[in-house]
Amino acid sequence: METLLTALRAAAEPTRLRLLSLCDRGELTVSELVQILGQSQPRVSRHLKLLCDARLLDRFREGSWAFYRLTEQGDMAKMARDILSHLPEKDDVMLLDRERLAQVRAMRAELAQKYFRENAAQWDEIRSLYADEAEILAHIRPLLPESPSEDYLDIGTGTGQFMIAMADFAKRCVGVDLTHEMLQLARANIDKANLRHLTVRQGDMYQLPFPAESFDLITFHQVLHYAEDPAQAVAEAARLLRPGGRLMIIDLQPHDMEMLRENHAHRRLGFETEQVHGWCQQSGLCALKASNLAGNPLAVGVWCADHPRQDARKAA
Ligand SMILES: C[S@@+](CC[C@H](N)C(=O)[O-])C[C@H]1O[C@@H](n2cnc3c(N)ncnc32)[C@H](O)[C@@H]1O
């Protein structure tokens, strides 16, 4: 009874309802929420604390940033969803909040893209600072599907080097990236490697220009730590996977190199397996055993998830 009353009291305030609704749309930091709501940081922090104490929001810290999101597990997760289901869709204040959220996201995406535009020419040097690609490839080889894939998609392909290294594993390889400058380099690298079955095209990982079930292998190689909304990017990849297809996410494990945020546009300081598996499962994929690669200086995780086969889906 007391838990229920605490949750109801926490939600029963206009700003806190707005915060719940915003945190249902992704993982947001206090400064982003301050920008959207136009209220002072201490005020917003106080509201957030009440919502976290009532377990309607989860807070998780990564380096000097704290992220907030709607509680996903436990009895309060349902309560949070129930409360949100009563919010009017067309409320003017909520609509404005959503517009501002879109603006904040667009601004951040533009900053990240600016980084990639400016660093496209040095990208091949920068990427080798994090982890040894030959080691990563040797590590993921046994995790690939047994027979070569028909259609392989590399999301956030950058200069295309990872897709080129994977070229033997598929009959057709497509790389997508948002940044034109990266794609120009990818095209030159593909030409140099003389690989006719590889192509690249421009696309946004949240809304990719392909019909559902177009690929049997999809990779994100060192992409999701830049993402505003990794869960949504994984959901879009899941849409494109054929039954029985495999998604592979190769990214950093949790670390504390804050300077990667300041100097290299990283949003997230690596990922926990539980989190990555959560995105895959929410998208209807079956997460497989995660595998880790001790790196220097940063450790890398390889997370695989399979699309359930047609018959398994029918049976479900
Ligand atoms: C760290 S680079 C990794 C490139 C490549 N996968 C590699 O391992 O070298 C991240 C890439 O993601 C791309 N990217 C960022 N946001 C994107 C989006 N919304 N849609 C598609 N690509 C995006 C960037 O342009 C950049 O090329």
The ligand as a MOL file (V3000), in Angstrom:
LIG
                    3D

  0  0  0     0  0            999 V3000
M  V30 BEGIN CTAB
M  V30 COUNTS 27 29 0 0 0
M  V30 BEGIN ATOM
M  V30 1 C 32.8470 4.9430 -34.7520 0
M  V30 2 S 32.3450 5.0100 -36.3710 0 CHG=1
M  V30 3 C 32.5070 3.2880 -36.7580 0
M  V30 4 C 32.6850 3.0470 -38.2030 0
M  V30 5 C 32.9370 1.6130 -38.5800 0
M  V30 6 N 31.8470 0.7270 -38.1890 0
M  V30 7 C 34.2520 1.1480 -38.0150 0
M  V30 8 O 34.2460 0.2510 -37.1750 0
M  V30 9 O 35.2670 1.7010 -38.4080 0 CHG=-1
M  V30 10 C 30.6110 5.2440 -36.2170 0
M  V30 11 C 29.9360 5.4800 -37.5400 0
M  V30 12 O 28.5320 5.5350 -37.2900 0
M  V30 13 C 27.9730 6.4860 -38.1710 0
M  V30 14 N 26.6860 6.9230 -37.6340 0
M  V30 15 C 26.4500 7.6800 -36.5440 0
M  V30 16 N 25.1290 7.8770 -36.4040 0
M  V30 17 C 24.5270 7.2200 -37.4280 0
M  V30 18 C 23.1710 7.0440 -37.8370 0
M  V30 19 N 22.1600 7.6050 -37.1490 0
M  V30 20 N 22.9130 6.2960 -38.9190 0
M  V30 21 C 23.9220 5.7220 -39.6380 0
M  V30 22 N 25.2170 5.8830 -39.3030 0
M  V30 23 C 25.5180 6.6110 -38.2190 0
M  V30 24 C 29.0110 7.6070 -38.1930 0
M  V30 25 O 28.8620 8.4300 -39.3270 0
M  V30 26 C 30.3120 6.8080 -38.2050 0
M  V30 27 O 30.7730 6.5780 -39.4880 0
M  V30 END ATOM
M  V30 BEGIN BOND
M  V30 1 1 1 2
M  V30 2 1 2 3
M  V30 3 1 2 10
M  V30 4 1 3 4
M  V30 5 1 4 5
M  V30 6 1 5 6
M  V30 7 1 5 7
M  V30 8 2 7 8
M  V30 9 1 7 9
M  V30 10 1 10 11
M  V30 11 1 11 12
M  V30 12 1 11 26
M  V30 13 1 12 13
M  V30 14 1 13 14
M  V30 15 1 13 24
M  V30 16 1 14 15
M  V30 17 1 14 23
M  V30 18 2 15 16
M  V30 19 1 16 17
M  V30 20 1 17 18
M  V30 21 2 17 23
M  V30 22 1 18 19
M  V30 23 2 18 20
M  V30 24 1 20 21
M  V30 25 2 21 22
M  V30 26 1 22 23
M  V30 27 1 24 25
M  V30 28 1 24 26
M  V30 29 1 26 27
M  V30 END BOND
M  V30 END CTAB
M  END
